[in-house]
Amino acid sequence: MKRITHWIDGKPFIGDAERHGKVFNPSTGAQSGEVDFASVAEVDAAVAAAKAAFPAWRATSLAKRTATLFALRELVVAHAGELGDLIVSEHGKVKSDAAGEVARGLDVVEFACGIAQLLKGEFSENASTGVNVHSLRQPLGVVAGITPFNFPVMVPMWMFPLAIATGNTFVLKPSEKDPSASILLAELVAEAGVPNGVFNVVQGDRVAVDRILTHPDIAAVSFVGSTAVARYIYETAAREGKRVQALGGAKNHMVVLPDADLADAAEAAVSAGFGSAGERCMAASVLVAVGGCGDELVERIKARVARLTVGPGTDAASEMGPLVTSEHRDKVASYLGIGEGEGASVAIDGREPKIAGDPNGFWLGPCLIDNVTEDMKVYTDEIFGPVLSLVRVDTLDDALGLIDRNGYGNGAAIFTGDGGAAQRFETEVDAGMVGINVAIPVPVAYFSFGGWNSSLFGDLHVYGPDGVRFYTRGKAVTSRWQNIGQHHSSLNFPSSAPSGQSAAGGK
């Protein structure tokens, strides 16, 4: 039985853990490992190592930090297959999807390689007579990331490359469901030349999370997960005086107008709804058919699903894998019965899928629930599995109103050939990320990822320019070197008003 433990101060931390969690291979249902759960003392040890490493790492030149990030980039490329295999074996997604996850995480490492450009401040000469003003951004100190099971490589890499590039030290608390990838990432960070203590990993559950949220030496917390937990993370850490970005759940709508290419829209709906077994915060979970196109859309989705291969990620022919645990599979599957009980109809039932693999795996095939209304639980709940709900509306106005009333605001997409409708949707839809004929509108690394409303708690999004701002704080410096021997007797508030005018006297 494989044992997965912590990584503290540049090496594995092998202690006598009092509590453990089971790690499964979702494709077989068999336990594959056991992960140590951190106590408060082990979280404290990781934070202490990060705190001790911070002064030297902060003082490390941008050139040296950049060199380690370039080295990390090459190591991730070299070990991409190994990282992908760990994702497949503990999360269950298919190999092609796992490879895509690693690639999207690598994008952020590459963005962070430009940290020297990204950290440049501003300068104004002679803002007042003989006075210059400049700005700079400085690291926060020890920062932490709490990441979800559905992207055990990508989401940590949304956080720590920028955090350490900007001069912080980092403590990662990954999901206990698929923890092995975090240790390989730690090994690669160390091999890249990042000093001991700059990057640490603590495995565990709520005990570790709560200690991170209240630890006095942690300055900021990043989180991705469900809305209920995101709200708890935000409120608890903010009350402790920490900077927080907490990305919550989603109910992403994909709107299809009658003028859309319905073949393309159906393909996109299948990909966005059932890829990674629907365990994506950017998955399309609500399909909104506008103006009578619903029947044709359903038939096209049925035809595509009939050709879709559900199977283990180790099989190159598999397009969709199992869910992460048996409990989660059962909860997701229960929504089909709930939907029927509320008056919806099951158009595609994935509860008994044909699998070319171990029947003991945590399988659920693609599911489509038709005639859903916004008062049903299948609509209001974040199901987080391969269950696509179809809502039928008459107009684009109806679709926009539906999205606005939903409460989430992570992503939304529209499929249409009408540029005016697309532009209106882009402007008016109540969501932080928008796709136009793109079903999963995840921004590239040099933009920022984040939703609105109940999908984000905090002001700044993750990675991209917002990531740089989140992991640094601004400082403005006003300096005078001319005539420093002269005495100034004025007690007025400092002003840049021209000579002879008071601060209130205008320009």
LINZI-V228982 format. One record per backbone hydrogen bond with DSSP energy under -1.0 kcal/mol. CO is the residue of the C=O (numbers start at 1). NH is the residue of the N-H. If there is no record, write none. Layout:
# LINZI-V228982
co = {CO CO}
nh = {NH NH}
This chain:
# LINZI-V228982
co = {2 4 6 7 11 15 19 21 23 23 25 25 26 30 32 33 34 35 39 40 41 42 43 44 45 46 47 48 49 50 53 54 55 61 62 63 64 65 66 67 68 69 70 71 72 73 74 75 77 79 80 81 82 83 84 85 86 87 87 94 95 96 97 98 99 100 101 102 103 105 106 107 108 109 111 112 114 115 117 122 124 128 131 131 132 133 134 136 138 141 142 143 144 145 146 151 153 156 156 159 160 161 162 163 164 169 170 171 172 173 180 181 182 183 184 185 186 187 188 189 190 195 198 200 201 203 205 206 207 208 209 210 211 215 219 220 221 222 223 226 227 228 229 230 231 232 233 234 235 236 237 238 243 245 246 247 252 252 253 254 255 256 257 260 261 262 263 264 265 266 267 268 269 270 271 272 274 275 276 278 280 285 286 287 288 289 293 294 295 296 297 298 299 300 301 302 304 305 309 309 312 313 315 320 325 326 327 328 329 330 332 333 334 335 336 337 338 339 340 345 348 350 358 361 362 367 368 368 369 370 373 376 376 377 381 385 386 388 389 390 391 393 395 396 397 398 399 400 401 403 407 409 409 410 412 413 414 415 418 419 420 421 422 423 424 425 429 433 435 440 444 449 452 453 455 457 462 463 464 465 466 467 473 475 477 479 483 498 502}
nh = {34 36 13 201 8 17 37 35 32 33 28 29 362 25 2 23 4 21 43 44 45 46 47 48 49 50 51 52 53 54 57 58 59 65 66 67 68 69 70 71 72 73 74 75 76 77 78 79 80 83 84 85 86 87 88 89 90 91 92 98 99 100 101 102 103 104 105 106 107 109 110 111 112 113 114 115 118 119 120 135 133 131 127 128 479 124 477 475 473 169 219 171 222 173 224 155 157 159 160 163 164 165 166 168 167 143 200 145 202 147 184 185 186 187 188 189 190 191 192 194 193 198 170 172 7 38 209 210 211 212 213 214 215 218 243 144 245 146 247 230 231 232 233 234 235 236 237 238 239 240 242 241 221 223 457 225 285 286 413 288 415 290 260 262 265 266 267 268 269 270 271 272 273 274 275 284 277 278 279 280 283 389 254 391 256 393 297 298 299 300 301 302 303 304 305 306 307 308 319 320 315 95 318 311 329 330 331 332 333 334 335 336 338 339 340 341 342 344 343 370 368 365 361 363 323 388 347 348 390 345 376 379 380 381 383 387 367 369 287 372 289 291 399 400 401 402 403 404 405 406 454 432 452 433 435 255 437 257 422 423 424 425 426 427 428 429 431 412 414 442 447 462 455 456 248 246 449 467 468 469 470 471 138 136 134 132 486 501 505}
